[in-house]
């Protein structure tokens, strides 16, 4: 069965539209649908000197492969024409409309998954809309209480207990309730989305040397270890807490399906060192499949043809694979 994948090009002045146009030049094992202003994509194709044939998506018809210079589009009009590299608050509602339409399309099963190119959080906030990121926006839109950020690249998946928090706030935010909820979501989605029958999650400690028996902090003894033991009794396969400085080695990685880090910069520097430019951000816990690039809007590269397609291509490959696993899992 051919998957129908929604792509939101994100900030219209950034590299998202360039990447979508570049993507359309390749053949794909799915119907890719840009949720975007068709004129923006045509204009950017002209800037890049690339051919682009657009057709309006027809949800009443079965999906068909796209690529080789053609792309399906779900038309959403810009408020004002977008210039490469020049942000405009007038287009903030357009950006949110593309996200809303793609997510609602996934909820209605018009799309099998959505892939997001980067947005510029600052310009959306400057337009008077409180916006902390795609993940939080989609969680609210789908009425999801708890989501988990995963970044994946070849040979490594990293998931996070906490995400965009000041380091000083991390210890107080990690509770038994939060840790249990995050691990259950990861376990559930590794089975349902990734097709892993008996997932193995390796958990990092919060403190150096995982607390070294209480000499470098008590969170491991007081909270993390009891929580892991309780979840192990439920049948979830867990290791840890391991010291973060030695956990990322081949022996551990060969036996685990994801490393669960306690905070953003504990796990992601290793992931990005290993796979920068070919990593993908996956939101676990949502009722829909959402993957994303691992980079920003790169305003200085917009319209130049120098944007690297690697991360978006990886995000689409993951979206297709996850959608197929989910269909098999749900029969």
C-alpha positions, 0 to 999 in steps of 0.5 A: 500500500502506498503511503500518503505523507504530508510535508510542511515546508515550515518558515517560507523565508527559510530553506524548507521550500528549497528542500521540498523542491529538491525532494521533488526531483527524486523518485519516492516510494510514497505520495509526498504532499506539500502542505503549502502555497503552490506559488511559493514552491514554484517561485523557489523552484525558479530561484533554484533553476529546477523543474516542478510540476504540481498537482492538487492532492485528491483525497478521494483517490488512492495515493500514487508515487511522486517525484522526478520533478512532480509533487502533490500539493495541499494548497494553503495561501501565504498572507504575503509573498515570501522573499528568501532570507527575509522573515515576515510576521504576516506569514506566521498564521500561514505557518500554523495553518499548514501544521494544523491542516497536516495534523488534522489530515493525519487524525482523519487518516487522509495522511499516514504521517507528517514530516515537518521542515523547520520553523522560526519560533521567534517570528511566530512569537513576534506575531503575537502567538505563543509558540514554543515548538512543533512538539508542544503545538502538536501535543495541544492540537491532538489533546496529548498530555505527554509526548517524548522527543526521540532523535534517531540516526543510523545505529543510535536512537536517543530519547529524552525525559526532559527537553527544553529546560534550563539545567538548574530546573532538570532535577526537580522536574524528574519525578517517578510519575514523569519517568514512568510515563516517558518509559511507557510511551517509548515502550509502546511506540517502539512496539507499535511504530518501529515494529520491535517486539520486545523493546530494550530501553537503556536509561542513563543516570542523572548525575556523574557516574550515575551518582556513584552510590550516593556520593555524587547525588541521590536521585538514582537511589531515591527515584530512578532505580525504584522506578525502573524496578517497578516497570521491570515488574510490569515486563518492560525490558530496562537497563540502568541507570548507566553513567552517561559518559560510558553508556554510548559504546558498541557493546551497550548499543548493540543490545538496546533499542534506545538510550533514554537521557535525563536531559537534552544536552546529556544525550543529543550531543552524542547523537548529533556528533554521530549523525549530524545532517542525517538525523531525524526528530520523531515525536513519540506519544502522539496519536499520529506519526510525526518526524522532523529535520534536525536543523534550523531555518538557515535563512542565509541559504534560502534560495541559493541551492546550497541547502542539504537535503539529507535530514529531510530525506531521512525524516521522510524515509522514517515516516514511511517506515513508521507508517507501514509498521503502524498499519501492520501493528493495527492490522 
